[in-house]
Amino acid sequence: MLKIKSLRPEWVTLFASVYLLLGFNSVLWTHVSTVLQGDTHGLLLRLAFGVLLLCAFNFVLTVLTFRKTLKPLLALLFIVSAGVAYFMNQYGVLIDIGMLRNTVETNVTEVRDLLSLKLLVYIVLLGVVPTFILLRTPVNFRSLPRELLRKLWVGLASLLILAVVAMLNYQGLASLFRNHHELRLMVVPSNYIGASVNYVREKVGGATQSFRTIGEDATLSPAWAGHPRKSLTVLVVGESARAENFGLLGYSRDTTPQLAKEQGLVAFSNVTSCGTETAVSVPCMFSGMTRKTYDATTAKNQEGLLDMLQRAGLAVYWRDNQSGCKGTCDRVHFEDVSNLKEPGLCADSECHDEILLKDLAARIDDLKEDTVLVLHQMGSHGPDYYKRYPAQFERFTPVCHSNALNQCDRQSIINGYDNTLAYTDHVLASLIDLLRSKQDKVDTAMLYLSDHGESLGEYNLFLHGTPYMVAPEQQKHVPMLAWFSDNYRSSFGVDVDCLKQERDQPLSQDNLFHSMLGLLQVKTALYNPQLDLFAGCRPKGTTS
């Protein structure tokens, strides 16, 4: 067997730094080359940028690696970085706290959809093989005092080179960093290490923060005394549906044929999300905070919209066909239907979204309280779009039947995604038909709002979760729909014709909290009529 020559630890950390820089950062270098294209000093700046990163990596590894930590730390970095590099190369994702939060708070089904043979190859070739070589390499450590002295010299040399390169190329590098904030989210492994630190800090901060009650003054307004029937307001939280591919909103394909027949349906055309991943958008839209003021720790440690509706006297239920409600439904009735054994709807630990309608007709017939029901869809969650709908809804073909999206023809990806919207169209239309059939007994209404959009290869991005500041419109522009039964319109004072005239006004998920309070006639000092999208289309006296 080949004998590997022993190395001093400073050579190991230097080789490891070079490997981290070149082995896992192809996305970074491709992007840097793109943004510097046409720059007369582009080659020099790329070299300077690389030297900066190399010196930074070497300094950190020199400081952190000792006799007992060097090999375990580098092995962990190699294997985790291999997985991160795969997802960055495969889907064009950037790594920040939001992406990490989304990853940690997902479920088994979503994780399974992301596993592939190619991921295993990445981990083995880029992670396991270098780790094996590292573990086989003898490292010749000095005595501790001499080792510390050598670390001091290597660390100072790294910082000195970094400083000199930065000063000699200050103008170009400063411009690069100032104009391209996304670069820091592309550097492996510092991107996921930074995200992990921030996530842990967020969790620790949340654990030490006391839980806060909001809207303690929430009560039903006197207008409820005039309601002749019980009411059911259904809020459907969509998943990964982007407005650009919604037929009702002008898409060239008719992805919403059934909803298009609903004369009383209002499709709002100019709605933006609070975040680009479920773990941000869902808590944000129910929190009462705006996108600009949203804080995940605060949202996790205080009540939200559903608590206030329940306190006011409404029965509140959450029915979930996804990875949970991200804390927004922790104190209301919760039902997970994603793992039911329903023939024709469920298989392989996953259910199609029609499962959300199971037994709903009987529940409406037995309704004894004014109720708000939240239905959380699996919707258009990728990358396995073909799994999100029954076979009979595969209208657009051919379809990508792989989670390796960058290896599929882009049109086949779009076809699969459009089929998910066609199925969502069917689910929502079926829900409306059901609610309409019960309107003589119960005042019924449906609101639909997707949590975020989706990238389908634009700018070499796939899926969602790109940091909001650099995310394309496809991940932020979302569909929102509203439907009201005739009796609901009368009882709650909703003018649908007025809403249709206002459908193109700019809205966002910031509006949901106050719009639901206003629509459901809940009185509270937290209600802001300026953020209530229904306020201008109700008679005076019916608002909160």
N, C-alpha and C positions, 0 to 999 in steps of 0.2 A: 504494500500500500504506500502511496506517495506520502512522504514525510513533509510536513509543513514547517517552515522555519519560524522560530519564535520571534515575536515583535515586541517592542516597547509599547506601552499603552498610548503614548502620544501619536504613534504611527497608526494604531488601530482607530483612534478617534478621527484622525485625518482621513484615512481611507473610508471610514463610515460616513463622514461628512460629504465627501465626494460622491459616494454612492447614493446617499439621500438626495443630493442635489440633482444628480443625473438620472437616477433610476426611477424616481417617483414623480417627477415634475414636468412631464412632457406637455401637459395642459398649460402650465405656467410659461414654458419657453415658447410654445406656439403662440400664445396670446401676446407675449412681449414682442416677438418678431412681427406680429400683425400691427401692434400699436406703434412700433418704431419704423414701420415700412415707409420708405421715402425719406427718412431722416438721414442726413449726410453723416451723422455721428452714430447711427444706429448700431453698428457692429461694436464700436467702442463702449457704448452705453450697455449693451447686452453683456459684454465682458466685465464691465465694472459692476453691474448688478449681480452677476454670478459670483464675483469675488466677495462682494458684501455678504451675500448669503452664506458662502462657504466659510468665511471668517466668523460669522455669527453662529453657524452650526458648530464649528470647531470649538469656539469659546464655551458654549453651553455644555457640550459633551465633555470637554476637558474639566469643567467645574463639577459636573455631576457624577462622573464615572470614577469609581475606585475599584479595588481588588474584587469586592463582592457584588458590585453593582454594574460593572462595565458590560459583561456579556448578557445578563438578563435584561438590562435596559435596552441595549442595541437590538437584541432579538425581538423584544416587544415592539420597538419602533419599526423594524423591518416588516414584521407580519401585519401590524395594523396599517402601516403606510401602504402596503400592497393592496389591502382591501379598499382603502380610501382612494388610491390611484385608479383602481378599477372603476369605481362609481363616477369619479371625475371624468375619466376618459369615455366611459360608456354613455353617460347621460348629460355631461356638461355641467354638473352641479358644482356649486361653490360651497365651501364648508364654513359655517358660522354657528353661533349658538342656536339659531332657529332650526338649521338643518339637523344639528345634533339632537335638539329637543324632539324634533319630529321623528328621528330614528329611535330614540330611547322609548318614546311613548306610543310606538306602533304596536300592532298585534302579530300573532304568529302567521296569520294568512298573508298579511302584507309582506312580512319578512320572507316567507316562502316564495312569493312571486319574484323576489329580487335575486334569488339564488340561481346560479347557473354553472355549467362546466367551465366557462371562461373565467368566472370569478375564482374557481378553484385553481385554475392554471396560473392566474395572477399571483395568488397567495403562495402557491408552491414555488414557482420560478423566481418571483421577486422577494418572497418572504422566507420560505422554509429553506431553500437551497443556500442563500447567503448566510442564514442562521446556522445551518449545519457546518459550513466552512468556518464561520466565526467560532463555533464551539470546539472545532477541531484544532484551532490555531492557538498554540501556547503563547501566553502573554507574560513577558518578563518584567515584573514590577520591581521597583527599588524599595529600599526601606522607606517607611512613611515620611520621615523628615525630608529625605532627598526627593521623594515623589511629590510632596507638596511644593518644594522649591521648583521642580521642573514644571509643575502645573502653573505656577505663578509666571514663569518665563513664557510658556506656550500661550497662556491666556493674554498676557500683555502684548505679545507679538501679534496675536490675532486681532486685538483691539487696535493696535497701532496701524496694521495694514488696512483694516477697515476704515479708520479715520483718514488715512492718507488718500485712499481711493475715493472716499466720499468727498473730500475737499477738492481733489483734482477734477472731479466730475460733478461738482455740486449743482450747477445750473441745470444740466440735463437730468440728473437723478431727481432733483427737487421737483422739476416739472413732471417727470414720470410718476412720482408718488402722489403729487397733488392732483393730477388729472385722472389717475387710474387707481381709485381706492380699492377696486376689486382685486388688485394684485395680492394684497395681504391674505385674501381668502383662498388664494390658489397655491400658496407655498406649503408644501408637505414637508415635514410634519407639523410645522408651527401653527397651521390653520386649525387642525383638529385638537391640538394640545391647548391652544388658546380658547377654543370653543368649550372644551371639557372643563377648564378652570372656571370659565364664566358660568357654565351650567351648574357646577358644584357650588359656586358662590351663590347662585340664584336659589338653589335648593336649601342651602344652609341658612340664607337670609329668610327664606320662607318659613323654615322650621322654627326660627326664633321670633318670627313676627306673630303677634296675637291676631286671632280671627276677628274681623270687623263686620258688624251688621250695618246694612244700609237700607234706606227707604223704610224705616220703622213706622212712618206715618202713612204707608200705602193702604188705601181703602177703596172700595168700589164707590163710584160717584152715585148720586141720587138718580141718575138717568137709568140705572139698572132696574129701578122699581117699575119702569114701564115696559120691560121685556116680557112678552107673553109666553115665550118658550125658553127651554134650556138652550145653551149654545155650545158649539164645538168649533174651536179655532185650531186648525192644523198648520203647524209651521214645519215645512220640509227643508232640512239642511242638506243641500247638494254637495257633491264631492267632485272636485277637479273639472267642473263644467265651465268652459270658457265661452263668453258671449259671441266671440267671432265665429263659432261653428254652430250657433243656434239659429235654426231656420226662421223662427219668429222674429229674429233681430236682423234679418237681411242676408243671411248666409246663402250662397248660391245653391246649395243642396237643401232639399226639404227634409231636414232632420227632425222636424216637429210637426208632422202632418196631422196628428190627432188633436193636438193643442190648437192648431191653426183654425179648427172648426168651432172653437169656443168663442162665441160672440162677446161674452161678458168677461173674458180674460184680459188682464192688463199686463203687458210685457214692457218692463222698464228697460230702456236701451243704454243708459249711461251710468252704470253702477260699478264702483271699484271696491276691492276687498281691503280688509285691514292688514292682512298678511299674505304670504304666498305658501303657507303650509297650514294644515289643520290645527296643529298645536298652538298656533298664534291666532288665526282667524276666528275659530269657534269661541275660545274664551273672550276674545276682544269684542265680538259682536254682541255677546250677552252681558258684558261687564258694565256698560254705561260709560266707559272711557272711550275717547276718540282714538283714531290710529296714532295721532301725534303724541297723545298723552298716555298711551297704553303701556302698562308695566306688568310683566308676567307674574312677578312675585306678589304684587298688590292684588291682581285678579284672582290668584290662587287663594289668597287669604282674606277675601271678603265676599259677601253675598253678591248675587247678580240679578238679572231680570227675572229668572224663574222663581227665585226666592221671594221677590216682591209680589209677583202675581199670586203665588201661593198664600203669602201673608194677607193679601187683600181679600182672599176668600175663594179663589179659583182653584179647581183641581188641576194639577200639573203632572203630566206623564212624559217620559222620554223613552222612545222605542229605538233601539240601535241595531244597525246592520253593518257596523264598522268597528273602529278601534276605540270606542268609548266617547264620552262627552268632554274629555279634557278638564274635568272638574266642574263644569257648568251645571251638571244635574245631580251633584252629590247629595243634595238634600231634598230631592223630589223622587217620585216613583220612577224606577228605572227597570227596563226590560231589554235584555240582550237576545235578539232573535237571529244573530249571525251564525249560530251553530245548531239550529234546529234540524231535525231529521224529517224534512218535508219532501216527499217524492215529487219530482218535477221542478222543484225550486231550489233544493239544497243538495250539494254533493261535495265531497272532499273538504269538509269543514268550512264550506262557504255557501252562502245563500244569495240568490238573485233578489233584487230590491222589491219584487212583488210580495216577498215574505212580510214586509212592513204592513201590508194591507190584510194579512191573515186575521180572521175573526173580527175585523173592525166593524163590519155591518152589525153583528150581534152586540158588540159593545155600544154602538150608537143607540140601538133599540133599547138597551138597558141603562142609558145615560140618566143619572139622577143629579148630577152637579154640572154647573157651567165649567167647561173643561178646556184646557190648552194641551194639545198633544204635539210633541216634537218628534218627527221622523228623521232619523239620521241615515242617509243613504251610503251605500258603497259606490254608487254612481259611476264615475268614469275614472276610477283610480287605476293608475298604470303601475308597471309597464305592460302587464298582461291584460290589455283591453279586451281581448277575445273571450276572457273568462267572465266578463261583467254582464253578459246578456245571454239569453237562451238562443239556441241555434237558429230559430225562425226569424230572429231579428238581425241576422247577418245579411243586410240588404246591400251594403257597399263592399265590393270585392275587387281584387284579392285582399286578404287580411294577413297582417304579420302575426304569426303564431309563435313568437319568441319574445323573451324579455330582453334579448340583446338588440335593442332598437337600432343602434347604429350600424347593424349588419342587415337590417331590413330596408327594402325600398321605401322611401318616405311616403309615397302614396298609399302603400299598404298599411302603414302606421295610421295615417289620417283616416283610412277606411275603417279600421278597427275602432278608432276613437269615435268616429261619426255614428257607428252602430251603437255605441254605448249611449249616445244622446238620443238616438231613435228609441232605445229601450226606456230611457228616462221619460221621454215623451209619452210612451205607453203607460208607464207607472203613474205619472201625474194625471193623465187623462182618465185613467181608471179610478183614481182617487176622487177626481172631480165628479165623475159619473156616480160614484157611491154617495158622495156628500149631497149631490143634487137629489138622489132618490130618497133621501131622508129629510129633505128640507121642510116637509109638511109637519114633521115631529120636532125637529131640532134646527135652530139657526146654524148654518154651517159656512165655513170659510176656509180657504187655503192660501197660504203664502209660501213661496219657494224662493230660496236664496242659496246660491252656491258658495262654498267656503273660500274658494280661490279658483284660478284658472289652471291652464296647463300649456306647456311648451311641446310642440310636435316637430322639432327640428329647426325652427327658426333660430338663427344665430348659433347653430350647432348645440342648442339646448333642448333637453327632453325633460319630461315630467314637470315638477314644480319645486318650490323651496329655495329658489334663487333669492339672495338678500334683496329686500324691497328696493333699496336705493339703485340697484342695477338691474332689477327684474324687468323683462319686457312686458308690454301691455297684455300679451296673451295670458300671463299668469295673474294679472290684476283686474282685468275687465271681466265681470261675471254677470250672468243672467239673474234677473229677479222677476217673479211673476206674482200676480194676485188674482184670486177669484172669490166671489161672494155670492151666496144664494140670495134670492130675492128677499126673503124674510130677514136675512142677516143685514142686508143693505138698509132695510126699513128700521130694524131694531137698533142698529149701531150708527145710523145716519151717514152711510157711505155713498158718495156720488161717484159712480164708476165712470160716467161720461167725463166728469171733471178730471179724474185720474188719468184717463186716456189722453186728455189734452196736455197733461203735465208729465207724460211718460218719458220725455226726452231730457228732462231737467237733470243736472248732475246730482247723483246720489252716491252713498257709500254704505258700508256696513255700520258706520257711525249712526245711521238713521234707525237701525232696527230697534234698539232699546226704547227710544222715545216713541217710535211709531207704534210699537206693541202696547205701550202704556196708554197712548192716546186712543188707539183703536178700541182697546178693551175697557176704556173709560175708568182707568185706575188713577185716583187722585194721590199725588205725592209731590213734595217740594223738589224732588229730583227731576221731574218731568220738564223737558225743554221743548216748547211747541215749535221752535225754529228748526229742530231736527226731526220733527214728526212729519213724515211725507204725506200723511193723510189729513193733516190739520186744515189745509186750505180747501179740502173737498168734503168737509162735514159742516152741518149747520152749527151756529153758535149754541153753546149749551150742551153739546155732546162731547166736547173735548175734556181732557183731565183738568 
